């Protein structure tokens, strides 16, 4: 049994695809339509995700006066960083 995903105002659906990330949100003017954004991984899969999160969830990020998400992208693994 399969169900259709029902997106409502304010919903953000993020999915990882072969060449990056896809975001689906209801259109602000006509919620019957779905807006689609693709963040391809040519800049790197982690940087693409970081940009996607900022573009669609920036209200949830830490600001000067409020707590929130902080996302860092590192080119090194934890073990390599610890060795420095």
C-alpha positions in Angstrom: 0.0 0.0 0.0 1.5 3.4 -1.0 0.4 6.8 0.2 0.9 10.2 -1.4 2.9 12.7 0.5 0.8 15.7 1.4 2.7 18.9 1.6 1.2 21.9 3.3 2.3 25.5 3.7 5.6 25.7 5.5 6.6 22.1 4.7 10.0 21.4 3.4 10.8 17.9 1.9 14.5 17.2 1.4 15.7 14.1 -0.3 19.1 12.9 -1.3 19.3 12.0 -5.0 22.1 10.5 -7.2 23.6 13.9 -8.1 22.9 15.9 -5.0 19.8 17.1 -3.1 16.2 17.9 -4.0 13.9 20.1 -2.1 10.1 20.2 -2.5 7.9 22.9 -1.0 4.4 24.1 -1.7 4.2 27.1 -3.9 3.6 30.3 -1.8 1.0 31.7 -4.3 -0.8 28.5 -5.3 -0.3 25.6 -2.8 -1.6 23.2 -5.4 1.8 23.5 -7.1 5.0 22.2 -5.8 8.3 24.2 -6.1 11.4 22.1 -6.7 15.0 23.1 -6.1 18.0 20.9 -7.0 21.4 21.4 -5.2 23.8 19.4 -7.3 26.9 18.1 -5.7 29.5 19.6 -8.1 30.5 21.9 -5.1 30.7 18.8 -2.9 27.8 16.9 -1.3 28.4 18.4 2.1 28.6 22.0 0.9 25.5 21.5 -1.3 23.6 20.3 1.8 24.9 23.2 3.9 23.6 25.7 1.3 20.3 23.9 1.0 19.8 24.0 4.8 20.6 27.7 4.8 18.3 28.5 1.9 15.3 26.7 3.3 15.7 26.6 7.1 17.7 29.7 7.9 15.1 30.8 10.5 16.3 27.8 12.6 19.9 28.8 12.5 21.8 30.5 15.3 21.7 34.3 15.2 23.3 37.0 17.2 20.6 37.0 19.8 19.0 33.5 19.5 20.2 29.9 19.7 19.8 27.5 16.8 21.5 25.3 14.3 25.2 25.7 13.5 26.5 23.7 10.5 30.2 23.4 9.7 31.7 21.6 6.8 35.2 20.3 7.2 37.5 18.9 4.5 39.2 16.7 7.1 38.1 13.8 9.1 38.0 14.0 12.9 41.1 11.9 13.3 43.1 14.2 11.0 41.8 17.3 12.9 42.8 15.7 16.3 46.3 15.1 15.0 46.8 18.9 14.4 
